[in-house]
Each structure stands twice: as C-alpha cells, then as structure tokens.
Amino acid sequence: MTAYNTSDLYNKYVQEQSSGAFHAECINGETYEHILQQHVSNLYIPNYFIRIGSALLTIICILFSGLLLGLILISSDEAGFIGLCIFMAGLCYAALELLIKRKGYYNAGVDNILLLSVLTLLISALFILDFSEQFTVACFFSTFICLWLCRRFTDSFMAMLSYLSGFMFLFLLYIKFGTFAKATAPFMLMAISATVFFVLKRTYRKTDNVFYKPSLKAIMLFALITFYVCGNYFVVKELSNQMFDLQLGLHDTIPMAWLFWIFTAVIPPAYIFYGIKNKDLLFIRTGLLLIAVTIFTVRYYYSVLDVEVAMVIAGVILIAISYTLIRYLKTPRHGFTFANTGYAAKDMLNAEALIIAQTFGEKATVDSGVQFGGGSSGGGGATGSF
Amino acid sequence: MDVKLFEKLFQQQLISETDLEKITLQQQAPVSVHWDVRTLLYLGIVLLTTGLGIVVYKNIDTIGHDIIIIVIAIACLGCFAYCLKKSKRYSNKKIESPNIWFDYVLLMGCLLLLTFVAYIQYQYNVFGNRLGMATFIPMVILFVTAYYFDHLGVLSLAITNLAAWAGISATPLKILEENNFNNDQIIYTGLVLGLGLVAISFLSKNRNIKEHFAFTYKNFGAHLLFISCLAAMFYFENIYLIWFVILAGISFFFFKNALKENSFYFLVITLLYAYIGLSYAVIELLFLAGDGIGAVYLGLIYFIASGIGLIRMFIHYNKILKKNDSI
C-alpha cells in the first residue's frame, strides 16, 4: 500500500502526539524521552528551511535533467516531447521510490517536488497534442494519478489535488447532459461537496489508519470551500456567463438569484457558528476567510461605499471584535482562551517583525502621497522610492 | 491529542495512569485562539490606517494641510505618551510588553511619526535640501524607541530607515526590485551597511545588549551583504573571481556561525547564496574554456550534479544540527 515502512510512520505519529502531550505538560520529560526511545522513526523529516532549500535544488535538478535528456534525444516533433515527458515522469517516480526506500524521505522538500513533477509531466504529456475534450480527459487522469500518489506516499497535497480534479471532472461531465444539467449544476456540485464532507468526517472519526488522517483533513477543508464556492453568486453567475455564453451584464440576474445570495450570505457565518459550537478551528478559520469572499462578492455588484470608507469601517469592526474577544477570553470561556498555549511564540515574533517591515516599511511615506527626491544621502544615487 | 493512541501507550506501560488522566482532561482544555485574534486585530489595523490614509489624501483640499499635520502630531504624541506611561524601565534584557495593546500603539506612534516627518518636509520643506536629515531624524527616534520599549517590529522599521538613509531600499520583498545594483556606489553602500549590521548583531549578542535583537540585525545584514557581493560579481565582470573569493570568505564565516548557533535558517541561505556565486563562476569558466556544445553539456551536468551534491550536504548538516537540538 504505502511506500513507507508503516512502523516508521506509526512511530512518527507517536512522537508527534507525545511531543504535544509533553508541551501541554501532561507527561514529564522522562516519560517523553522513554516513549521516544521506544518509538524510533527512520524517516528523514528535516527542518522547514532545509525543506525549502532542498525543494529549490530539486527543481533545478529536474529542470536541467530534462534539458540534458532533451538535448541528447534531440527530436523536435510532438511524439518526441510526449515521450520525453513520460520518460521524465518515470524517472522522477523511480527516484521517489528509491529515495523513500533507502532514506525514508518524508516531506523533505525533495519528495514533494518529485511527486509534483510526476503529476505535472504526465499531465503536460496530455496537452502537447490538441484533441477535443482535452480538459475533461486531463481532469479524469489527474484525479486517479493524484489518488494513487496520495495512497502510495500518504501525501495530503495530492489528496487535495485529487479531490479538486475529480470535482472539476464531474462538473465538466455533468454539464454535457443538456440544459437541465446546466441549470442544476451548482446544486449537484454542492450536494457532492456535502456528501464527500460527511462521508470523510465519518471515516476520519472511525479509522485507525492514522497515516491518512492529514489527507482526509485536507479534502474535508476543500469540500467545505467548494460547497461555498458552488453556491456563491459571483461564481455561479460569472461562470455560467462565460461557459454558456449568456451575455449577461453586470446587473442582469440569473434564475434563482435570491437562493444564491442566501447561500453566499449564510454559509460563512454558519461555518463559524458551527466551529464555535464544536470547538473546531477548521470551521472557524474557513468561515472567517469566506466572510471576506462574501464581502468582495457583494461589493462587486453593489458598491455603495467607496473603497476607503469600506476599509475604515471594516478596520473599525475588526478592531472592535478583536478588542472584545481579547477582553472576553482573558479568562477561558466556552472552551476558548486567548492565552497563548502554543510553544512557537518566539518564532512567531520574529516572523511578525518581518511582516511589519514588509507592510509598513515604506507605506508610511507613500500613504500621504509624499515622495522624497531620489538620492537621500547627498546624491547617493538612490533609485528606491525614498 | 489522540486519546486512543495514549490508551494504547498506557497498556504498553509507557505512560502512567495519572498521565493518561491528564491527557483525557486536556481534551476539555480550552482551545487557544491567540494567533487567530491577533491576525484579525492586525488586519483591522492595516485596513483602518490604510483606509484613513486614502480618505485624508482624497480630501486634502477640504481639510487643509495644517489641520491634518496637527492631528497627526497629536495622535503621534498621544501614542508615545501612552507607551511612556505604561512602559517599564529600560533594561538590556528582554522586557515583556505590559499588555497586548502596547505593541500596537507603539507601532502606530512610530508610523505616524514617519508620516508626520514626511508630511512637513513635503508641505513646508522644513529640511530644505538636506534630504538626508528627513530620514536621519526619524531613524534615530526609531532606534531609540525600539531599544527603550523593546519592540522588534520598530527595530526592523528603524533598520529599513537606516538603509533608506544610506540610499538603499531594504524592504524584504523589494530589495531586488527597487535597487539598481548595476552601480558601484550602491554595491559598496550595501556591503558596508551589511557588514555594519552583522557587526551590531554580534555586539548585541556578546555584550548582552538586547540579545534577542541580534537575529533581526543579522538577518537584514546577511541578505544585504550576500546580495551586494553577488551584484559585485556580476557587475565587475573582469575581476569577478576576486569577488567570488570574497563571497566564499563571507559564506564560510556565516556557515561556521550557523553551525555554531544551530541555525537552520542561516545555514540554508548561506549555502544557497554561495551556490549562486559558484554556479556563475563555473559557467563563466566553462564558456571561457570553449563555447561549443560540449560546454553546454558540461554546464547541464554541473547543475544536476551540484544540485544533488548540495541536497546531500543539507541532509548531512540537518542531522548534525538536529543532534544539538533540545527536545
């Protein structure tokens, strides 16, 4: 089933869980150490920065290998390119299997990029020649390639891609069944999202197979998002406008517009409400993000306020909400607390400093429309905006 | 946490019964929404200040400059007064901020200060042609503020201002975009500034003056230094090998330092910058040796081999650094 040694995967899971327990001060250091000694994992899971570095270098390696192979097997016809793509995909896959078997790479940057290039190369091979229904066919294949890669390498990113391509495929297939299908497509897709979500939620709770839990969670997140997106007024209107050539203007409506407006407005708060009730941060965060999408949707059709006024109002509301929450949750209530129980606080502060330099670094002078003349140190030849 | 798993661990006698009880209890522990709320607050502040900025800018004719300047000055003074009232005494050590609002109020005060200075320069030309003064004064205030109130964000603002004063844009994502490195003046400025910042970083650490500021100094300094050095390599084409040796020296220094301090971050950026320099030198040398198809082949093979080699190096040092990692 999976390319990894399952006991390695299990031990990694135990390590993560007991690390959580240790940091929550449920077990002492001695016990934690003991558990770690009993559960040695041979997976190679490097530090985040090493991952990013390795990923960049892997891209360089694959790119130049492709160029080299292309030069050696010089052939400019399409069959040659297709052959090259498939051959490279095969090479990447072989490298992946080998690296995992020998070294146990797990989310090491290298394996993630190899996985992605297997998929990209195979799908590119499909797009070299033009044929009808190309996109539908590509979605179909991508669904199963990703599903296999997810199964074999327990990768949640592939799980998500598999879900999205399967979703696209069903959509493209369904609208081929005539006008009735076109009119009901949003509802069908919402029904699919909901079904996928509830089935996976059940599986997530029941399964003992801990290796695929992140993958399940990833698909659940995207099922929540597609459920909203398919009911969103902007998406439904503009997509049908584009795909079925309806020639609608900005203020023309679509059939059952009121229903889609209700979906657009109700789903995000419903997610947040559900999340608060069940202490599920996944729902709360998704809901918050989708509220922003809803605001943009409304503004697209009915921009009653100027952008800046809307920004000021939104800013005031956000500050008011967070102010209330900080005061309210000072002492834990309803299962939520403002106290920072995470242990990554120091890293977060350094990251925050960088974000401040990025967002405010030059804004303060630009906001008021002021520009210093070029060259701020006696004609130092500065070309920046300061 | 996965209670089922811990029940299993309990059966294997790896954890005691009290441990298991604590873990089961932990399931009912409140969920922390600290960073969620902070993100919302941050977003709100960004929206509010940007929105207000645009409103003021659009209505400048009706409001009048003087009033706006006075309002900005009052708000700025208000922010600093609040911070002075709330703050604890200065210390060389890290000071925890008295409350969650403190950091934001201080940041707002600093941003208003920057706007204020830029505004009076634009409107009344206070500093005349001595434009350097218009960045120098806020820079000094920012540094003092950062040290007195212990605020990393203000410190990074101060460093960006210092770079601006020297004539370089050091905003993280704009460092390449907005600087024209095809100019020896800016290259030398970058080198000197980078070296200076790195030196300050080591001073803070060794002298124990705000030790936690060291990372921010070193981060800005290292990127500036590496980028200027690479730019020098590309710009002074005739003597690029000399600059390559300098780059190698700097890289070696940072590399040793990263190993000493167990810093994955500096290890990775050092090796990547050094790799860019090395690749440039190798390609130049290859095309010097011959410009036929052979050179192209060798070049491609170099990239594949060196890429794999560097990944192996990452793996190797990842293991070494991890060993020294505490649990």
Interface residues (C-beta under 8 A of the other chain):
Chain A: Y13 V14 Q17 S18 S19 G20 A21 F22 A24 E25 C26 I27 G29 T31 Y32 E33 H34 I35 L36 Q38 Y44 P46 N47 Y48 F49 I50 I52 G53 S54 L56 L57 T58 I60 C61 F64 S65 L67 L68 L71 K103 V110 D208 V210 K279 L281 I284 R285 L288 V307 E308 V309 A310 M311 V312 I313 A314 G315 V316 I317 L318 I319 I321 S322 Y323 L325 I326 L329 P332 R333 G335 F336 T337 F338 A339 N340 T341 G342 M348 L349 N350 E352 A353 L354 I356 A357 Q358 T359 F360 G361 E362 K363 A364 T365 D367 S368 G369 V370 F372 G373 G375 S376 S377 G378 G380 G381 A382 T383 G384 S385 F386
Chain B: M1 D2 K4 L5 F6 L9 Q12 L14 I15 S16 D19 K22 I23 Q26 Q28 A29 P30 V31 S32 V33 H34 W35 D36 V37 R38 L40 L41 L43 G44 I45 V46 L47 L48 T49 T50 G51 L52 G53 I54 V55 V56 Y57 K58 I100 L107 L111 L112 L114 T115 A118 Y119 Q121 Y122 L131 G132 A134 T135 L152 G153 L155 S156 L157 I159 T160 A164 W165 A166 G167 I168 S169 A170 T171 P172 L173 K174 E178 N179 N180 N183 Q185 I186 T189 F215 T216 N219 F264 Y265 L267 V268 I269 L271 L272 Y275 I293 V296 Y297 L300 I301 F303 I304 G307 I308 L310 I311 F314 I315 Y317 N318 L321 K322 I327
